[in-house]
Amino acid sequence: MLVDLVNNLDRLAESKGEVLARVKARAAEFDAPRLKRAARAYGNVQTQKFFAEALTAGMAPHAG
């Protein structure tokens, strides 16, 4: 569902930046390997890049 949302971002009336920020936050709650597989299988190139970056950023160790 998240992959489809990002795929069809151009069709939404909402602010793209706000939607992507919310999707990125929610992606951290999902099973990362399954979400990555779904993005690769069903996402367009832009969607695949978005999830690759979002999930990598979510897995980065926190400094401090």
All heavy atoms as a GROMACS GRO file, in nm:
protein
  486
    1MET      N    1   0.081  -0.118   0.000
    1MET     CA    2   0.000   0.000   0.000
    1MET      C    3   0.087   0.126   0.000
    1MET      O    4   0.058   0.219  -0.072
    1MET     CB    5  -0.091  -0.003   0.123
    1MET     CG    6  -0.198   0.098   0.118
    1MET     SD    7  -0.341   0.023   0.044
    1MET     CE    8  -0.465   0.127   0.106
    2LEU      N    9   0.192   0.127   0.082
    2LEU     CA   10   0.282   0.242   0.082
    2LEU      C   11   0.352   0.257  -0.052
    2LEU      O   12   0.372   0.368  -0.100
    2LEU     CB   13   0.386   0.230   0.193
    2LEU     CG   14   0.340   0.257   0.335
    2LEU    CD1   15   0.456   0.238   0.433
    2LEU    CD2   16   0.282   0.395   0.350
    3VAL      N   17   0.391   0.144  -0.112
    3VAL     CA   18   0.458   0.149  -0.241
    3VAL      C   19   0.366   0.210  -0.346
    3VAL      O   20   0.406   0.297  -0.424
    3VAL     CB   21   0.505   0.008  -0.284
    3VAL    CG1   22   0.560   0.008  -0.426
    3VAL    CG2   23   0.608  -0.046  -0.186
    4ASP      N   24   0.240   0.169  -0.346
    4ASP     CA   25   0.143   0.223  -0.440
    4ASP      C   26   0.121   0.372  -0.418
    4ASP      O   27   0.108   0.449  -0.513
    4ASP     CB   28   0.011   0.147  -0.429
    4ASP     CG   29  -0.083   0.176  -0.544
    4ASP    OD1   30  -0.035   0.183  -0.659
    4ASP    OD2   31  -0.203   0.192  -0.519
    5LEU      N   32   0.117   0.414  -0.293
    5LEU     CA   33   0.099   0.555  -0.260
    5LEU      C   34   0.212   0.639  -0.318
    5LEU      O   35   0.188   0.742  -0.382
    5LEU     CB   36   0.093   0.574  -0.109
    5LEU     CG   37   0.085   0.718  -0.058
    5LEU    CD1   38  -0.045   0.783  -0.102
    5LEU    CD2   39   0.098   0.721   0.092
    6VAL      N   40   0.336   0.595  -0.300
    6VAL     CA   41   0.450   0.670  -0.352
    6VAL      C   42   0.453   0.663  -0.504
    6VAL      O   43   0.486   0.762  -0.571
    6VAL     CB   44   0.583   0.620  -0.290
    6VAL    CG1   45   0.703   0.692  -0.351
    6VAL    CG2   46   0.581   0.642  -0.139
    7ASN      N   47   0.415   0.549  -0.563
    7ASN     CA   48   0.408   0.537  -0.708
    7ASN      C   49   0.313   0.640  -0.768
    7ASN      O   50   0.339   0.696  -0.874
    7ASN     CB   51   0.357   0.399  -0.750
    7ASN     CG   52   0.467   0.298  -0.768
    7ASN    OD1   53   0.583   0.331  -0.781
    7ASN    ND2   54   0.429   0.173  -0.765
    8ASN      N   55   0.202   0.666  -0.698
    8ASN     CA   56   0.098   0.754  -0.751
    8ASN      C   57   0.098   0.892  -0.685
    8ASN      O   58  -0.004   0.959  -0.682
    8ASN     CB   59  -0.038   0.687  -0.734
    8ASN     CG   60  -0.048   0.562  -0.818
    8ASN    OD1   61  -0.032   0.568  -0.939
    8ASN    ND2   62  -0.070   0.450  -0.754
    9LEU      N   63   0.210   0.933  -0.637
    9LEU     CA   64   0.222   1.060  -0.566
    9LEU      C   65   0.177   1.179  -0.650
    9LEU      O   66   0.118   1.274  -0.598
    9LEU     CB   67   0.367   1.078  -0.520
    9LEU     CG   68   0.396   1.183  -0.417
    9LEU    CD1   69   0.314   1.157  -0.290
    9LEU    CD2   70   0.543   1.184  -0.383
   10ASP      N   71   0.202   1.174  -0.779
   10ASP     CA   72   0.165   1.284  -0.868
   10ASP      C   73   0.014   1.302  -0.879
   10ASP      O   74  -0.034   1.410  -0.914
   10ASP     CB   75   0.223   1.263  -1.007
   10ASP     CG   76   0.374   1.275  -1.008
   10ASP    OD1   77   0.429   1.343  -0.919
   10ASP    OD2   78   0.438   1.216  -1.096
   11ARG      N   79  -0.060   1.202  -0.846
   11ARG     CA   80  -0.206   1.208  -0.857
   11ARG      C   81  -0.273   1.263  -0.732
   11ARG      O   82  -0.393   1.287  -0.732
   11ARG     CB   83  -0.263   1.069  -0.885
   11ARG     CG   84  -0.215   1.013  -1.016
   11ARG     CD   85  -0.273   0.878  -1.039
   11ARG     NE   86  -0.218   0.820  -1.161
   11ARG     CZ   87  -0.254   0.705  -1.210
   11ARG    NH1   88  -0.344   0.632  -1.146
   11ARG    NH2   89  -0.201   0.659  -1.321
   12LEU      N   90  -0.196   1.282  -0.626
   12LEU     CA   91  -0.253   1.329  -0.500
   12LEU      C   92  -0.263   1.481  -0.497
   12LEU      O   93  -0.179   1.550  -0.554
   12LEU     CB   94  -0.167   1.284  -0.382
   12LEU     CG   95  -0.152   1.134  -0.360
   12LEU    CD1   96  -0.058   1.108  -0.245
   12LEU    CD2   97  -0.288   1.072  -0.332
   13ALA      N   98  -0.364   1.530  -0.428
   13ALA     CA   99  -0.380   1.674  -0.413
   13ALA      C  100  -0.295   1.727  -0.298
   13ALA      O  101  -0.265   1.845  -0.292
   13ALA     CB  102  -0.527   1.707  -0.388
   14GLU      N  103  -0.254   1.640  -0.207
   14GLU     CA  104  -0.176   1.680  -0.091
   14GLU      C  105  -0.034   1.718  -0.130
   14GLU      O  106   0.015   1.683  -0.237
   14GLU     CB  107  -0.170   1.566   0.013
   14GLU     CG  108  -0.300   1.538   0.082
   14GLU     CD  109  -0.390   1.444   0.002
   14GLU    OE1  110  -0.351   1.401  -0.108
   14GLU    OE2  111  -0.499   1.414   0.050
   15SER      N  112   0.033   1.787  -0.041
   15SER     CA  113   0.172   1.827  -0.062
   15SER      C  114   0.259   1.702  -0.070
   15SER      O  115   0.257   1.617   0.020
   15SER     CB  116   0.218   1.915   0.054
   15SER     OG  117   0.358   1.926   0.054
   16LYS      N  118   0.337   1.692  -0.176
   16LYS     CA  119   0.423   1.574  -0.194
   16LYS      C  120   0.523   1.562  -0.079
   16LYS      O  121   0.548   1.452  -0.030
   16LYS     CB  122   0.499   1.584  -0.326
   16LYS     CG  123   0.412   1.572  -0.446
   16LYS     CD  124   0.493   1.586  -0.573
   16LYS     CE  125   0.403   1.591  -0.693
   16LYS     NZ  126   0.479   1.610  -0.817
   17GLY      N  127   0.580   1.673  -0.037
   17GLY     CA  128   0.678   1.670   0.071
   17GLY      C  129   0.620   1.618   0.201
   17GLY      O  130   0.684   1.538   0.271
   18GLU      N  131   0.499   1.661   0.233
   18GLU     CA  132   0.433   1.616   0.356
   18GLU      C  133   0.401   1.467   0.350
   18GLU      O  134   0.420   1.394   0.447
   18GLU     CB  135   0.306   1.695   0.381
   18GLU     CG  136   0.330   1.839   0.421
   18GLU     CD  137   0.201   1.917   0.441
   18GLU    OE1  138   0.095   1.853   0.462
   18GLU    OE2  139   0.207   2.040   0.436
   19VAL      N  140   0.351   1.424   0.235
   19VAL     CA  141   0.316   1.282   0.219
   19VAL      C  142   0.441   1.196   0.231
   19VAL      O  143   0.441   1.095   0.302
   19VAL     CB  144   0.243   1.258   0.086
   19VAL    CG1  145   0.225   1.109   0.059
   19VAL    CG2  146   0.110   1.330   0.083
   20LEU      N  147   0.548   1.236   0.164
   20LEU     CA  148   0.671   1.157   0.170
   20LEU      C  149   0.729   1.152   0.311
   20LEU      O  150   0.780   1.049   0.354
   20LEU     CB  151   0.775   1.212   0.071
   20LEU     CG  152   0.744   1.188  -0.076
   20LEU    CD1  153   0.848   1.256  -0.163
   20LEU    CD2  154   0.736   1.040  -0.108
   21ALA      N  155   0.718   1.262   0.383
   21ALA     CA  156   0.767   1.264   0.522
   21ALA      C  157   0.687   1.167   0.608
   21ALA      O  158   0.743   1.093   0.690
   21ALA     CB  159   0.758   1.405   0.579
   22ARG      N  160   0.555   1.164   0.589
   22ARG     CA  161   0.471   1.071   0.666
   22ARG      C  162   0.499   0.927   0.627
   22ARG      O  163   0.503   0.838   0.713
   22ARG     CB  164   0.324   1.104   0.648
   22ARG     CG  165   0.283   1.228   0.728
   22ARG     CD  166   0.137   1.252   0.716
   22ARG     NE  167   0.118   1.317   0.586
   22ARG     CZ  168   0.002   1.352   0.534
   22ARG    NH1  169  -0.109   1.325   0.597
   22ARG    NH2  170  -0.005   1.412   0.417
   23VAL      N  171   0.517   0.902   0.497
   23VAL     CA  172   0.546   0.766   0.451
   23VAL      C  173   0.680   0.720   0.508
   23VAL      O  174   0.693   0.607   0.555
   23VAL     CB  175   0.546   0.758   0.296
   23VAL    CG1  176   0.604   0.625   0.248
   23VAL    CG2  177   0.406   0.779   0.242
   24LYS      N  178   0.779   0.809   0.507
   24LYS     CA  179   0.911   0.773   0.561
   24LYS      C  180   0.901   0.738   0.709
   24LYS      O  181   0.961   0.641   0.755
   24LYS     CB  182   1.007   0.890   0.540
   24LYS     CG  183   1.149   0.858   0.575
   24LYS     CD  184   1.240   0.974   0.540
   24LYS     CE  185   1.384   0.940   0.568
   24LYS     NZ  186   1.474   1.049   0.528
   25ALA      N  187   0.822   0.815   0.783
   25ALA     CA  188   0.804   0.787   0.926
   25ALA      C  189   0.734   0.654   0.947
   25ALA      O  190   0.771   0.574   1.035
   25ALA     CB  191   0.727   0.900   0.993
   26ARG      N  192   0.632   0.628   0.869
   26ARG     CA  193   0.557   0.502   0.882
   26ARG      C  194   0.639   0.382   0.835
   26ARG      O  195   0.623   0.272   0.886
   26ARG     CB  196   0.427   0.508   0.801
   26ARG     CG  197   0.322   0.604   0.853
   26ARG     CD  198   0.267   0.562   0.988
   26ARG     NE  199   0.212   0.430   0.994
   26ARG     CZ  200   0.086   0.396   0.976
   26ARG    NH1  201  -0.003   0.488   0.948
   26ARG    NH2  202   0.048   0.271   0.985
   27ALA      N  203   0.727   0.402   0.737
   27ALA     CA  204   0.807   0.292   0.684
   27ALA      C  205   0.893   0.230   0.793
   27ALA      O  206   0.920   0.110   0.791
   27ALA     CB  207   0.894   0.341   0.569
   28ALA      N  208   0.934   0.310   0.890
   28ALA     CA  209   1.016   0.260   1.001
   28ALA      C  210   0.940   0.158   1.086
   28ALA      O  211   1.001   0.078   1.154
   28ALA     CB  212   1.064   0.376   1.087
   29GLU      N  213   0.807   0.162   1.079
   29GLU     CA  214   0.725   0.069   1.158
   29GLU      C  215   0.703  -0.064   1.087
   29GLU      O  216   0.654  -0.158   1.147
   29GLU     CB  217   0.588   0.134   1.186
   29GLU     CG  218   0.597   0.263   1.265
   29GLU     CD  219   0.463   0.334   1.274
   29GLU    OE1  220   0.360   0.273   1.241
   29GLU    OE2  221   0.463   0.451   1.313
   30PHE      N  222   0.738  -0.071   0.960
   30PHE     CA  223   0.715  -0.191   0.881
   30PHE      C  224   0.837  -0.281   0.884
   30PHE      O  225   0.947  -0.241   0.920
   30PHE     CB  226   0.684  -0.153   0.736
   30PHE     CG  227   0.545  -0.102   0.714
   30PHE    CD1  228   0.511   0.028   0.749
   30PHE    CD2  229   0.447  -0.182   0.658
   30PHE    CE1  230   0.383   0.076   0.729
   30PHE    CE2  231   0.320  -0.135   0.638
   30PHE     CZ  232   0.287  -0.005   0.674
   31ASP      N  233   0.819  -0.405   0.841
   31ASP     CA  234   0.927  -0.500   0.825
   31ASP      C  235   1.011  -0.455   0.705
   31ASP      O  236   0.966  -0.465   0.591
   31ASP     CB  237   0.867  -0.639   0.803
   31ASP     CG  238   0.971  -0.747   0.786
   31ASP    OD1  239   1.086  -0.728   0.829
   31ASP    OD2  240   0.937  -0.852   0.729
   32ALA      N  241   1.130  -0.404   0.732
   32ALA     CA  242   1.214  -0.343   0.629
   32ALA      C  243   1.243  -0.436   0.510
   32ALA      O  244   1.227  -0.394   0.395
   32ALA     CB  245   1.342  -0.288   0.689
   33PRO      N  246   1.284  -0.560   0.533
   33PRO     CA  247   1.311  -0.646   0.417
   33PRO      C  248   1.188  -0.670   0.328
   33PRO      O  249   1.198  -0.669   0.205
   33PRO     CB  250   1.358  -0.778   0.480
   33PRO     CG  251   1.413  -0.737   0.613
   33PRO     CD  252   1.325  -0.624   0.658
   34ARG      N  253   1.072  -0.687   0.390
   34ARG     CA  254   0.949  -0.708   0.311
   34ARG      C  255   0.913  -0.582   0.234
   34ARG      O  256   0.870  -0.590   0.118
   34ARG     CB  257   0.834  -0.749   0.401
   34ARG     CG  258   0.849  -0.890   0.454
   34ARG     CD  259   0.731  -0.931   0.537
   34ARG     NE  260   0.616  -0.948   0.450
   34ARG     CZ  261   0.492  -0.964   0.494
   34ARG    NH1  262   0.469  -0.967   0.623
   34ARG    NH2  263   0.394  -0.979   0.410
   35LEU      N  264   0.929  -0.466   0.296
   35LEU     CA  265   0.897  -0.340   0.229
   35LEU      C  266   0.993  -0.315   0.114
   35LEU      O  267   0.952  -0.271   0.006
   35LEU     CB  268   0.899  -0.225   0.330
   35LEU     CG  269   0.849  -0.090   0.281
   35LEU    CD1  270   0.711  -0.101   0.216
   35LEU    CD2  271   0.844   0.008   0.398
   36LYS      N  272   1.120  -0.346   0.133
   36LYS     CA  273   1.218  -0.331   0.025
   36LYS      C  274   1.183  -0.423  -0.093
   36LYS      O  275   1.192  -0.382  -0.209
   36LYS     CB  276   1.359  -0.364   0.074
   36LYS     CG  277   1.425  -0.253   0.149
   36LYS     CD  278   1.569  -0.292   0.185
   36LYS     CE  279   1.637  -0.181   0.261
   36LYS     NZ  280   1.776  -0.213   0.294
   37ARG      N  281   1.144  -0.547  -0.061
   37ARG     CA  282   1.106  -0.640  -0.168
   37ARG      C  283   0.984  -0.589  -0.244
   37ARG      O  284   0.978  -0.596  -0.366
   37ARG     CB  285   1.077  -0.779  -0.111
   37ARG     CG  286   1.200  -0.863  -0.091
   37ARG     CD  287   1.166  -1.010  -0.069
   37ARG     NE  288   1.071  -1.034   0.039
   37ARG     CZ  289   1.103  -1.049   0.166
   37ARG    NH1  290   1.230  -1.044   0.203
   37ARG    NH2  291   1.012  -1.071   0.258
   38ALA      N  292   0.887  -0.537  -0.171
   38ALA     CA  293   0.766  -0.484  -0.235
   38ALA      C  294   0.800  -0.364  -0.324
   38ALA      O  295   0.747  -0.351  -0.434
   38ALA     CB  296   0.662  -0.445  -0.130
   39ALA      N  297   0.888  -0.278  -0.276
   39ALA     CA  298   0.928  -0.161  -0.355
   39ALA      C  299   0.999  -0.205  -0.483
   39ALA      O  300   0.974  -0.150  -0.591
   39ALA     CB  301   1.017  -0.070  -0.273
   40ARG      N  302   1.086  -0.305  -0.471
   40ARG     CA  303   1.156  -0.355  -0.590
   40ARG      C  304   1.060  -0.422  -0.688
   40ARG      O  305   1.074  -0.409  -0.809
   40ARG     CB  306   1.267  -0.451  -0.551
   40ARG     CG  307   1.393  -0.384  -0.502
   40ARG     CD  308   1.512  -0.480  -0.496
   40ARG     NE  309   1.484  -0.601  -0.421
   40ARG     CZ  310   1.511  -0.619  -0.293
   40ARG    NH1  311   1.567  -0.523  -0.224
   40ARG    NH2  312   1.484  -0.733  -0.233
   41ALA      N  313   0.964  -0.495  -0.634
   41ALA     CA  314   0.873  -0.571  -0.720
   41ALA      C  315   0.767  -0.484  -0.785
   41ALA      O  316   0.731  -0.506  -0.901
   41ALA     CB  317   0.805  -0.682  -0.639
   42TYR      N  318   0.717  -0.385  -0.712
   42TYR     CA  319   0.601  -0.309  -0.761
   42TYR      C  320   0.627  -0.161  -0.783
   42TYR      O  321   0.545  -0.093  -0.844
   42TYR     CB  322   0.484  -0.324  -0.663
   42TYR     CG  323   0.448  -0.468  -0.639
   42TYR    CD1  324   0.473  -0.529  -0.516
   42TYR    CD2  325   0.390  -0.545  -0.740
   42TYR    CE1  326   0.441  -0.661  -0.494
   42TYR    CE2  327   0.359  -0.678  -0.718
   42TYR     CZ  328   0.384  -0.735  -0.596
   42TYR     OH  329   0.353  -0.867  -0.574
   43GLY      N  330   0.737  -0.110  -0.732
   43GLY     CA  331   0.762   0.033  -0.741
   43GLY      C  332   0.831   0.073  -0.869
   43GLY      O  333   0.907  -0.003  -0.928
   44ASN      N  334   0.803   0.197  -0.911
   44ASN     CA  335   0.878   0.251  -1.023
   44ASN      C  336   1.016   0.291  -0.973
   44ASN      O  337   1.046   0.278  -0.854
   44ASN     CB  338   0.803   0.368  -1.089
   44ASN     CG  339   0.773   0.482  -0.994
   44ASN    OD1  340   0.851   0.513  -0.904
   44ASN    ND2  341   0.660   0.547  -1.012
   45VAL      N  342   1.103   0.339  -1.059
   45VAL     CA  343   1.241   0.368  -1.021
   45VAL      C  344   1.246   0.472  -0.909
   45VAL      O  345   1.321   0.455  -0.812
   45VAL     CB  346   1.323   0.416  -1.143
   45VAL    CG1  347   1.461   0.462  -1.102
   45VAL    CG2  348   1.332   0.304  -1.246
   46GLN      N  349   1.167   0.575  -0.919
   46GLN     CA  350   1.165   0.680  -0.817
   46GLN      C  351   1.120   0.623  -0.682
   46GLN      O  352   1.178   0.654  -0.578
   46GLN     CB  353   1.072   0.793  -0.860
   46GLN     CG  354   1.068   0.908  -0.763
   46GLN     CD  355   0.978   1.020  -0.813
   46GLN    OE1  356   0.919   1.011  -0.919
   46GLN    NE2  357   0.967   1.125  -0.735
   47THR      N  358   1.020   0.539  -0.683
   47THR     CA  359   0.970   0.476  -0.560
   47THR      C  360   1.075   0.384  -0.500
   47THR      O  361   1.096   0.383  -0.378
   47THR     CB  362   0.840   0.399  -0.590
   47THR    OG1  363   0.743   0.492  -0.640
   47THR    CG2  364   0.786   0.329  -0.468
   48GLN      N  365   1.142   0.307  -0.583
   48GLN     CA  366   1.246   0.218  -0.535
   48GLN      C  367   1.358   0.296  -0.466
   48GLN      O  368   1.405   0.258  -0.359
   48GLN     CB  369   1.303   0.135  -0.650
   48GLN     CG  370   1.204   0.035  -0.705
   48GLN     CD  371   1.258  -0.038  -0.826
   48GLN    OE1  372   1.378  -0.041  -0.851
   48GLN    NE2  373   1.169  -0.095  -0.905
   49LYS      N  374   1.398   0.408  -0.527
   49LYS     CA  375   1.503   0.491  -0.469
   49LYS      C  376   1.457   0.551  -0.336
   49LYS      O  377   1.532   0.555  -0.240
   49LYS     CB  378   1.543   0.602  -0.565
   49LYS     CG  379   1.624   0.555  -0.682
   49LYS     CD  380   1.662   0.671  -0.772
   49LYS     CE  381   1.739   0.625  -0.893
   49LYS     NZ  382   1.776   0.738  -0.980
   50PHE      N  383   1.332   0.598  -0.333
   50PHE     CA  384   1.279   0.658  -0.210
   50PHE      C  385   1.286   0.558  -0.095
   50PHE      O  386   1.336   0.590   0.013
   50PHE     CB  387   1.135   0.705  -0.231
   50PHE     CG  388   1.069   0.745  -0.101
   50PHE    CD1  389   1.094   0.867  -0.043
   50PHE    CD2  390   0.983   0.658  -0.036
   50PHE    CE1  391   1.037   0.903   0.078
   50PHE    CE2  392   0.925   0.692   0.084
   50PHE     CZ  393   0.951   0.814   0.141
   51PHE      N  394   1.236   0.437  -0.116
   51PHE     CA  395   1.234   0.338  -0.009
   51PHE      C  396   1.374   0.290   0.027
   51PHE      O  397   1.403   0.264   0.144
   51PHE     CB  398   1.142   0.222  -0.042
   51PHE     CG  399   0.997   0.254  -0.018
   51PHE    CD1  400   0.911   0.276  -0.123
   51PHE    CD2  401   0.948   0.267   0.111
   51PHE    CE1  402   0.778   0.308  -0.101
   51PHE    CE2  403   0.816   0.300   0.134
   51PHE     CZ  404   0.731   0.320   0.028
   52ALA      N  405   1.462   0.277  -0.071
   52ALA     CA  406   1.600   0.238  -0.041
   52ALA      C  407   1.664   0.340   0.052
   52ALA      O  408   1.728   0.304   0.151
   52ALA     CB  409   1.680   0.223  -0.170
   53GLU      N  410   1.645   0.468   0.022
   53GLU     CA  411   1.702   0.573   0.106
   53GLU      C  412   1.632   0.582   0.241
   53GLU      O  413   1.696   0.596   0.345
   53GLU     CB  414   1.695   0.707   0.034
   53GLU     CG  415   1.786   0.716  -0.087
   53GLU     CD  416   1.765   0.841  -0.168
   53GLU    OE1  417   1.691   0.932  -0.123
   53GLU    OE2  418   1.822   0.849  -0.277
   54ALA      N  419   1.499   0.575   0.241
   54ALA     CA  420   1.422   0.588   0.364
   54ALA      C  421   1.454   0.475   0.461
   54ALA      O  422   1.471   0.498   0.581
   54ALA     CB  423   1.273   0.591   0.334
   55LEU      N  424   1.464   0.354   0.410
   55LEU     CA  425   1.489   0.240   0.497
   55LEU      C  426   1.636   0.233   0.541
   55LEU      O  427   1.664   0.189   0.653
   55LEU     CB  428   1.447   0.110   0.428
   55LEU     CG  429   1.295   0.100   0.405
   55LEU    CD1  430   1.263  -0.020   0.317
   55LEU    CD2  431   1.220   0.094   0.536
   56THR      N  432   1.725   0.279   0.460
   56THR     CA  433   1.866   0.284   0.498
   56THR      C  434   1.886   0.389   0.606
   56THR      O  435   1.955   0.365   0.704
   56THR     CB  436   1.955   0.316   0.377
   56THR    OG1  437   1.936   0.214   0.279
   56THR    CG2  438   2.101   0.320   0.416
   57ALA      N  439   1.820   0.504   0.592
   57ALA     CA  440   1.831   0.610   0.691
   57ALA      C  441   1.771   0.564   0.824
   57ALA      O  442   1.823   0.597   0.931
   57ALA     CB  443   1.760   0.736   0.643
   58GLY      N  444   1.665   0.488   0.819
   58GLY     CA  445   1.602   0.439   0.939
   58GLY      C  446   1.683   0.336   1.012
   58GLY      O  447   1.668   0.315   1.132
   59MET      N  448   1.774   0.269   0.942
   59MET     CA  449   1.856   0.164   1.003
   59MET      C  450   1.991   0.218   1.049
   59MET      O  451   2.066   0.148   1.115
   59MET     CB  452   1.880   0.052   0.902
   59MET     CG  453   1.754  -0.019   0.862
   59MET     SD  454   1.784  -0.103   0.709
   59MET     CE  455   1.769  -0.272   0.753
   60ALA      N  456   2.025   0.342   1.014
   60ALA     CA  457   2.154   0.398   1.051
   60ALA      C  458   2.166   0.411   1.202
   60ALA      O  459   2.070   0.450   1.268
   60ALA     CB  460   2.172   0.536   0.985
   61PRO      N  461   2.280   0.378   1.254
   61PRO     CA  462   2.298   0.391   1.401
   61PRO      C  463   2.293   0.538   1.441
   61PRO      O  464   2.341   0.624   1.368
   61PRO     CB  465   2.435   0.330   1.426
   61PRO     CG  466   2.505   0.327   1.295
   61PRO     CD  467   2.398   0.326   1.189
   62HIS      N  468   2.235   0.564   1.554
   62HIS     CA  469   2.222   0.700   1.603
   62HIS      C  470   2.349   0.738   1.678
   62HIS      O  471   2.402   0.661   1.757
   62HIS     CB  472   2.101   0.711   1.697
   62HIS     CG  473   1.973   0.685   1.628
   62HIS    ND1  474   1.914   0.776   1.544
   62HIS    CD2  475   1.891   0.578   1.627
   62HIS    CE1  476   1.802   0.726   1.496
   62HIS    NE2  477   1.786   0.604   1.546
   63ALA      N  478   2.394   0.860   1.651
   63ALA     CA  479   2.512   0.910   1.721
   63ALA      C  480   2.472   0.957   1.859
   63ALA      O  481   2.366   1.012   1.879
   63ALA     CB  482   2.576   1.025   1.644
   64GLY      N  483   2.556   0.938   1.954
   64GLY     CA  484   2.525   0.994   2.085
   64GLY      C  485   2.540   0.898   2.189
   64GLY      O  486   2.527   0.851   2.279
   0.00000   0.00000   0.00000
